Amino acid sequence: MAAGSGLLLLRAVGFAVLLLPVVPRGPPSVAERRCFCQVTGHLDDCTCDVETIDAFNNYKLFPRLNELLESDYFRYYKVNLKKPCPFWNDNSHCGIRDCAVKPCPSYSEEASNLAEECEEAKRLGAVDGSLSKETQQAVLRWSRHDDSSDSFCEADDISSPDAEYVDLLLNPERYTGYKGPDAWKIWNSIYEENCFKPQNVKRPLASGRGHMFYKWLQGVCVEKRAFYRLVSGLHASINIHLSARYLLQDTWSEKKWGPNVTEFQQRFDEVITRGEGPRRLKNLYFLYLIELRALSKVLPFFERPAFQLYTGNKSHDAEMKNLLLEILHLAKSFPLHFDENSFFAGNKKEAAKLKEEFRLHFKNISKIMDCVGCFKCRLWGKLQTQGLGTALKILFSESLIEKIPESGPSYGFQLTRQEIVALFNAFGRISTSVRELENFRNILQNMR
């Protein structure tokens, strides 16, 4: 399959969970220390520290970003959820929108459990595609303000009749019941075939194979190491979302969503994950710094008077642009930015080759998103992949951004509306993850 041809990328993208083995946990006070004691201080390959990010994100940036993402411009994302998987035949029971559960081949307990899981994934993973008539008419006008450009992602053809606008606020990223062999296949394809990793070097998971893996990781160039850490950080972020918005109660009268501490610990507790949990969380912070750096770099593109967050409501559009610029200036003011100048800084010929590999690996991962069986997971996987791809595009286009004229069109560097919506919503997911970590930390402390 193409996914195995060596052009594949990111290990993370916002959608399904890879469940770790359930291991009995110790007393909450011990578990709390285990989850967070190693997630402090200096971050590898960076000059920043975790505490600085926490304070900056949770009390300065997160509230403003949340307000921006609730606006009409950023809440509607056009996506094609009907594209077939390009790498393998999708035999998922719940791979079709609003699918009916297939009859069980037998009345065995195993078949019955499979049917129940499929029903749960279908119900919780269904995408709410309802838009008002006014919104449908408005989004048709938005396309006139969209431009095309080169991309790190295999973006959907938004002119396709199968592409539809989805209200992200009606389809929050949370637990969907999507797990097991299908989810494993997605993650395995991303990790094993997209992270520059030789087949004989196995990723750690919870099997105690970490020594060989991290010896290999430390021996590769900073770009390939960063690539793996971006994927790992994205995966960690997704698992935090699913743990923070877990289905706690499902009755005829109400559904209750909230933090599930046990789920969180299964993914990030140092003992249960055999040391992997703290590494995953540090990679989340690394991803945060990369996307934050991209926001600080792209400020000149959005500062131009000609640029507008067009929805047709002039006063509201102007208000949202001011908020957007406030967020970008805030991002630029962050004192300990990641220095991307260390990327592709060697021999020009080799650097250009490596950059192209980097781009192709990432682009291929965006194709893997069309193999995700849960539609809500597929939606957020596509969006977050495109968002991170857009961040990388920005970081690799600094010279073009610097040449953008203050007035008139920007011919050298462009962002489509799709890329803009994906960029800020993807960073919103990472920002939310950092904020949720503080919530889990407080919950665990209060359980003492």
C-alpha positions, 0 to 999 in steps of 0.5 A, spaced: 500 500 500 502 507 498 502 508 506 508 503 506 512 506 501 516 510 505 512 517 504 508 517 510 508 521 516 505 524 523 503 519 528 498 523 531 492 526 528 486 528 532 481 522 532 481 515 535 485 512 541 490 507 542 488 504 549 493 501 553 493 495 557 489 497 564 493 496 570 491 497 577 493 504 579 496 506 586 493 511 591 491 518 588 497 522 591 502 517 588 499 517 581 498 524 581 506 525 582 507 520 577 503 523 572 506 530 573 513 529 576 517 529 570 513 533 566 516 540 569 522 544 567 526 544 560 524 541 554 528 537 549 531 541 543 528 547 546 530 553 550 523 553 554 520 550 560 513 547 561 511 552 567 512 558 562 507 555 557 502 553 562 502 560 565 502 563 558 497 559 555 492 558 561 491 565 563 493 569 557 492 565 550 486 560 551 481 565 553 482 569 547 483 563 542 476 560 545 472 566 543 475 567 536 474 559 535 466 560 537 465 565 531 462 564 525 468 564 520 472 559 525 466 554 527 465 552 519 469 547 516 468 544 509 470 537 509 469 530 505 468 525 509 466 520 504 472 519 500 474 512 500 481 509 504 486 509 499 491 504 502 486 498 504 479 496 503 475 499 509 471 493 512 470 497 518 463 496 521 462 503 522 465 506 516 459 509 513 455 515 515 449 513 519 451 506 518 446 500 520 449 495 525 450 489 521 447 483 523 451 478 528 454 472 524 452 468 530 449 469 537 456 468 541 458 473 546 464 476 542 459 477 536 454 481 541 459 485 544 462 487 537 455 489 535 454 493 541 461 497 540 459 498 533 452 501 535 456 505 540 461 508 535 456 509 530 452 513 535 457 517 538 461 518 532 456 520 527 457 527 525 451 533 526 451 536 519 445 540 520 446 548 518 441 553 518 438 556 511 442 562 512 448 559 514 448 555 508 447 561 503 452 565 507 458 559 506 457 559 499 459 567 499 465 565 503 468 561 497 469 568 493 474 570 498 478 564 498 485 563 494 489 556 493 496 555 494 501 549 495 500 545 501 503 540 506 497 536 506 492 532 501 487 537 502 480 535 500 477 538 494 472 543 497 468 543 490 466 536 490 459 535 491 461 530 497 464 536 501 460 539 506 461 545 511 460 542 518 459 546 524 465 544 529 461 547 535 456 541 534 461 536 533 466 537 539 472 532 539 471 527 545 470 520 546 466 516 541 467 509 542 472 508 536 477 503 538 480 496 537 483 493 531 481 499 526 484 504 531 490 500 532 491 499 524 491 507 523 496 509 528 500 503 526 500 505 519 502 512 522 507 510 526 511 505 523 511 507 516 511 515 517 516 517 522 523 515 518 523 509 523 527 503 520 522 497 521 527 493 526 526 499 531 520 498 535 516 504 538 516 503 546 508 503 547 508 499 554 513 493 552 519 495 555 522 496 548 524 504 550 532 503 550 533 501 543 528 506 540 530 512 544 537 510 542 535 511 535 531 517 536 537 521 539 542 519 533 537 522 528 538 529 525 534 534 529 528 534 523 527 527 524 527 527 531 522 533 531 517 530 526 516 524 531 515 528 537 510 532 533 506 526 531 507 524 539 505 530 541 498 530 537 497 523 539 497 525 546 493 531 545 488 527 542 488 522 548 487 528 553 481 530 549 478 523 549 479 523 557 477 530 558 470 529 555 469 522 556 461 519 556 460 518 564 453 517 563 448 515 558 441 515 560 434 516 556 434 523 560 441 525 559 448 524 557 453 527 561 460 528 559 466 530 563 473 528 565 475 520 566 481 520 571 482 513 570 482 513 562 487 519 563 492 515 567 492 509 563 495 513 558 500 518 562 501 515 568 509 513 569 508 506 572 502 504 567 506 506 561 513 504 563 515 511 563 512 513 556 506 518 559 511 523 561 515 523 555 508 524 551 506 530 555 513 533 554 512 532 546 505 535 547 508 541 549 513 541 544 508 541 539 505 547 542 511 551 541 511 549 534 504 551 532 505 557 537 511 559 533 508 559 526 502 564 529 508 569 531 511 568 524 504 569 520 502 576 523 504 580 517 499 576 512 493 577 517 495 585 519 494 587 511 488 592 511 486 588 505 485 581 509 478 580 512 475 574 516 469 575 511 462 572 513 458 578 510 457 582 517 462 588 517 462 590 524 463 583 527 468 581 522 472 587 524 471 585 531 474 578 530 480 581 526 482 585 532 481 579 536 485 575 531 491 580 531 491 581 539 492 573 539 497 573 534 501 579 537 500 575 544 503 569 540 509 573 538 510 576 545 512 569 548 519 570 551 521 563 549 520 561 542 522 555 539 528 556 534 526 553 527 532 556 524 536 549 526 531 546 521 534 544 514 540 548 516 546 544 513 548 542 506 543 546 502 542 540 497 541 535 503 537 540 506 532 541 500 532 533 500 530 532 507 525 538 507 521 535 501 521 528 505 518 532 511 513 535 506 511 528 503 511 524 509 506 529 512 502 530 506 501 522 506 499 522 513 493 526 511 491 521 506 491 516 512 485 520 515 480 517 510 481 510 513 479 512 519 472 509 520 469 513 525 466 520 522 467 524 528 474 522 529 475 523 521 473 530 521 478 532 527 483 528 524 483 531 517 482 538 521 488 537 525 493 534 520 491 540 515 492 545 521 499 542 523 501 542 515 499 549 515 503 551 521 509 547 517 508 551 511 508 558 515 515 556 518 518 554 511 515 560 508 519 565 512 522 569 506 516 569 502 512 572 508 517 577 510 516 580 502 508 580 503 507 588 501 503 592 506 497 593 501 495 590 495 495 582 494 500 577 497 502 573 491 508 569 494 505 567 500 497 565 501 493 561 506 486 559 504 480 560 508 480 552 509 488 553 512 486 559 516 480 555 520 484 549 520 490 552 523 487 556 529 482 550 530 488 545 531 492 550 535 485 551 539 486 543 540 493 543 543 491 549 547 485 546 550 490 540 552 495 544 556 489 547 559 486 540 561 492 538 564 491 543 569 484 540 570 487 533 571 492 535 576 487 539 580 483 533 580 488 528 582 491 533 588 483 533 590 483 526 591 488 525 596 
